[in-house]
Amino acid sequence: MQDRQRQYMEKIKSRSDELNQLLSSPDIVNNVDLLRNYSKEASNIREIATLFDGYLKIEEEIEETSVLLKDADHEVRDMASAEMNKLKEQLAQKLENIQESILGKESADNRNVYILLVLVLVSLVLLLVAAELD
């Protein structure tokens, strides 16, 4: 994962943690508007934050396994090597899932903009037709 991507993901994770704390605060629970806004924001980023947590756990496992690659016992090194290959595949898959999740949210936003533009164009056409009928 590139540094810029990691920083972005860390911001999302941090915001998700912050929102979880805010949502459990009595002040927020009593304010319906804030509760609704925070809940909506939390639901929008929850999946990405959860995927990033999984990514970080796999990175930790890779670090731990890399120590075993230097073990004196040949069998331990072989097992660690096989585990490392599996972990690297999992890490790549997790990164792909994160990117798909982010792009999926962006695609949904783009679809909403497209639908809005179509509605505006249809409205303009209807106005022009109505103006010609008068």
Buried (B, 14 or more C-beta within 10 A) or exposed (E): BEEEBEEBBEEBBEBBEEBEEBBEEEEBEEEEEBBEEBBEBBEBBBBBBBBBBBBBEBBEBBEEBEEBBEEEEEEEBEBBEEBBEEBEEBBEEBBEBBBEBBEEBEEEEEEEEEEEEEEEEEEEEEEEEEEEEE
